Amino acid sequence: MQYKILNNIQISTKIHSAKLILLHRKHKLMNIKTGDFNMRKPYVILIGSASGIGKSTIAAELARKLNIKHLIESDFIRAVVRGIIGKEYAPALHSSSYDAYKHIRNKNRYTSYDELVSAGFDDHASYVIPGLEKIIQRAITDYDDIIIEGVHLVPGLINTEQFEDYANIYFFILSSDEESHKERFVKRAIEIHRGGKQLDFFRENRIIHDHLLAQAQANDVNIIRSETVESTLEKILGIINKSCTTVKLVNTIDELEDVIDIIINRNKGALEKITYNVKGFEEPLIRNIGVSDSESANRFIKNINENKDKKEYLSQLYELSEFRITTICASNQETLDKIISELKEKGYVSDG
C-alpha cells in the first residue's frame, strides 16, 4: 500500500479549496428574498409568451434584480434538439413556432384555423420541453436558481408539478393587447433583420398568444399584462416577493375609484380578494378578484360608472355589509405599508 505525502503548501491549498467549496454551497443556500442562510429550495422562474411581447427583456432584468446567474432561452434548447432529431423525423421542430401547423397531417380534423395553428405550435414545443425539464432538474440538483424564458413554455405541456417538492416554481405568461403587441412585433422584427418573414405571420403569433393565455387560465398559471418594463417587473416581483395583508374597507361606492387608484394605479399593488359579511346571511360572500393591472381596474370602474344597474347592485351590497374584508398585496412590505397608510389617511380603513 502506497501513501501520498502532502507538503505544507499542498495541505494549505486543499484546505483553501475546501473553504471555497463550502462558501459556494453556503451562497447557494442563501434565500434571495431575505438574505438569510438556510436549507431552502432553489428558485425556478419560467417566463413564456408569444414572440414580440418582451419576455427576453423582462427575464434579463429579473435575473439582474434577483442576482440569478442562470438565464436560459428555450430557443437554444431547440437548436440542440434540432441537432439530434433530423428534419425528416420532426418537420414541426425544424419549423418556426408560428408555421409548424403546415406539417400537421390530416388538417381537416381541426374545426378552425386557430385550432390548427395552436396544434402545430404545441407539436413544435413538445420537442423542446423534455430538454427544458432536464435543465430544471439539473438546476435543482445543484441548488441553482434559474430563469428560463421562451415561447416553448406552454402551460399544461411542461410538467412543473414534478419539481414542486424540490424548488420554488414561478410560472408566468406575458400578455399584451393586439395593438401594443404589433408595435413590439414590428420593432423586434426590424432589430433581428427578419422583418418580412416575421410580419407575414403576425396573425399566427397572435393566435399563439391567445392559446398561451387559454392554457395559462386552464392550468392556474400567472398571466402578467406586459406594459412598461418597470411595471411588468413590479407585477412579477409582487408575486415572487409577495407581501399581503387584510384590511376592513369602509369606503363608499363613489370612493371606490380613489381606493383602486391608490392600490393599483399609484402603487402597483393588487386586489386579491373581497369578503362581504352581508347582514342576514350566515355565510359571507367571497369574491376572488386578482386584479393588478391598471387597464382592468380602470375598465371595471368605467363599467360601474356607465351601468346604473351594476352601480345600484354594488351600492346595495355596500349598505348590507358594514365593511368589506379586503386582501391587498404588493411587491414588498414597504410598498404594502405605503398603500395601507394612504388608505387610512383618506379614512377608507376601519380600525375596528
N, C-alpha and C positions, 0 to 999 in steps of 0.2 A: 504494500500500500504506500502510495506516494503522498506526501503532504506539501501543499504550496505555501511557502513562507512569504508573507507580505511585509514589506518595509513600512516605515512610519508614514511616508508620503502616500503609498498606496492605501493604507488604512484610512488616512485623513481624507483622501479623495473619495473613498467609498462611503464614509460617514457623511461627507458633504452631499453626495449624490442621493443618499437615503433621505437626508433632510429636505432636499429639493422635491423628491417624490412625495413626501408627507405634506409639504407645503402646497404642492399642486393638488393633492387629494383634498386638503382642507379647503382650498379655494373652490373646488367643485361642490363642496357641501355647504357653501355659503348661500343663504337664502337671498335671492335677488330682490325680494321685496323689503326685507328688514335689515339685511347685512349680518344677521346672526349666523353663527356656525352651528349646524345641527345635521342630523341624518335626514335629508329631505329628498323629495323626488325631483328629478330634473324637469325643466320646462320644455314642452314640445308645442310650438306655436305654428299653426297651419293657416296660411292666407291664400285663399283661392278667389278667382273671378274670371270673367271673360277677358279677352285681350283689350287693352286700351282703357282700363278702369284706374290704373295707377298702383297696382299691388306691389310692383318691384320697388317703387319709391317708398311706399309705406313700410314694406318689410325692411328695407335698408335703414330707415330712420328708427324703426322699432328696435332693430338689433343694436343700433348705436345707443339709444336711450337705456336699454336694459343690459348693455355690455355683454351681449351674446355674440360670441365669435363665429359660431357655425351658422351660416346663411346659405341655403341651397335653393337653386331654381330647378323646378321639375323638368324644364327643357333640357338640362344637362343629363338628367337620368334618362330621358327619352333618347338622347343621342347615343348613350351607352347601349341601351336596349336595341336600338336600330342596328348597332354594330354586331349584335348577337343573333338577332332574328332577321332573316332576309326579307326583302320586299315581296318576293313571290309567296311567302308564307303569311305575311301580315301586311297587306297593302294599306289597311287603315292606319297602322302605326307609322308608315312611311309617308302618309299624307299629313296635311295640316289639320288641326283640330276642327276647323270650320268647313273643310270639304271632304272629310273622311266618309261622309254619307254616300259619296259617289261609288264606294266599293262595297256597299251593302247589297247582298243578293236578295232577290225576292222583295223588291221595294214596294210592291203592291200591297203588302200586308200592313203598311202604315197608312193611317187614315188622313194624315195631313203632312204637309211639308215640314212643319215644326217638329213633328214626331220623328220624321226621317232624319233630319239634321241632328236632333238630340240623340237618336240611337247611334248614328255614326260617330258622334262625339264621345259617347260612353264607350263605344268599342275601341276608339283610339286611346282613350285614357286608361282603359283596363289593362293595357300592356305595360304602362308606366307605373301603375300603383303598386305592384309587388316589389319593385325596386325601392319605391318610397318607403314602404313598410319596413324593408330591411334596413334602410338608413335610420329610421326611427328606433328600431330595435338596437342598432349599434350605439346610437347616442345614449339610450337608456342604460345599456350595459356599461358604458364608460362614464356614467353620471354627467354627461354633457348636455347643456341647454342647446336647443336648436330651433331655428326658424326655417320653415320650408314654404316657398311661395310658388304658385303656378296655376295654370288653367286646369291641370290634371287632377287637382284636389277636389274630387267630386263627392259630396256627402252621400252616404249610402253605398258607395263603391269602396272607398278606403275604410278599412276596419280599425277605428280608433279604440273601440271597446277593449280590444286585446291588450292595450297598453295602460288602461286607466288605473290599474293597481300599482303601476310602477313609475308613472310620470304624471305631471300636471299637464293635461291636454287642453289646449285652447284652439278652437277651430272657428275661423271667420270667413265668411263670403262677403266680398265687397260688391255693392250695387251702385247704380247711377241712373239718373233719368236719361232718356234717349238723346236729348239734345246735348247734354254735357258729355255723354259717352261718345257721341260722334265727334265732338270737338277734340277730345283727348285722343280718339282713334286716329283722326287725321294728323294730329301733331306727332303721334308715335310713328305713324306710317312714314312721315317725312324724315323723322330722325333716323330710322333704321333703313332708309333708302329702298323701301319696298312699297312705296305709296300706291301704285296702281293695283297691284295684286291684293294688298290689304283692303283697300277701299272698295274693291269689287265685291268683297264678302262681308260688308258691314251688316247686312241683314242676317246672315248666318251667325255672326258673332252676337248679334242682339238676341237671337233665338237661344244661343248657348247661355247668355246672361240670364234670361228668364228661366231656363231649365235649371241652372245652378241655384237660383232663388227658390224654385219649387222643391228641389232636393233638400235644400237647407231647411226649409219650413217643415218638410216631412220627417227630417231626421234631427230636429231640435238643435240646429247649428246656428250660431250667431250671425245675423245679417247686419252689416255695417254700411250705412249710406256714405259713400265717398264724396266728400265735399272738398274743403281745403285739406292740405296735408296735416296741418296742425289740429283741425277739428276731428279728422278721422283718427289720428293717433290718440287724441284725447278719449275718444269713444272706446278704442281698443284697450288702452291702458285703464280705462274706467272699469272694464270687465276683469282684466288681469289683476289689477290692484284695487279692485272694487271696495269702497267703503260705503256702508249703508246705515241708515237709521230710520226709525219710525216716529212720526210726529202726529199730533192731533191738529188738523187744519180746521179753522173756523171761518174761512173767507166766504163771502157771498158769491153768487153766480156771476155778478158783474165784476168781481175782483179776480175771477179765475184767470183771466188773460194776464194780469200782472203776476200772479203766482207762477204760471207757466213761463213767463218771461224771465223771472228771477232764476228758476230752476234750470231751464233748458237753454234759453237764448243767451243769457248773460254768463252763466257759469258752466255750460256744457254738462249739466247733470242729467239725471234720468228719473222719470216717474215709473216706478216698478209695479206698485200695487196700491189699490184704494179699497178700504173696507168701510162699508156703511152699516152702522148699527141702527137699523130702522125701528122706530117706535112701534110696538105691537107685534113684532116678529121675533121669534126665538133665535133663528139663525141669521147671522149677518149676511149682507150682500157683498160678495167679494169680486172685484174686477182686477184682473191681471192686465196692466196697461203696457208696460215695457216700451215706453216712448222716450227716445233720447235725441232725436234729430229735430231741428228747428222746423223743417218743412212739414213733417207730420203733425207737430204740435200746432203750428200756425193754421194748417188746414182744418184741424179739429175746432179751433176757436172760430174760424170763419164759418164753418158749418153750423156751429151753435148760434152765432150771431145772425145768420141768414135764415135759419129754420126756427120759426116761432114754437112749433110743437116740441122740438128737441129741447129748446131752451126752457120751455114750461115744464117738461118732464124732469129735467135736471134740477130746476128750481124747487119743485115739489120734493124731490129726493133729498135736497139740502135741508129743507124745512123739517122733514121727518127724521132726520138724523142730527143730533146735537153737534156732532163733529165727525170728521172723516179721518180714520186712522190710515195714514199715508206713508208708504215706504219710498224714501228718496235715496238715490245713490249718486256717487260722484267718483272721479278718478283717483282721489286721495282724500285723506281725512281733513286736510287743510281746506280744500275746496268745499267739502261737505259742511264743515263748520261755518264757512262763509255764507253758504246758501241758507242754513238754518238761522244765522244771525240776521240776514236781510229779511227773511220771512217774519221773524219776531219783531223787528223794527217796524214793520208795516202792521203788526197786530194780527197776523194770519195764523199764528200758532197759539194753541191753548196751553197754559201752564198746568192745568188740572190733570 
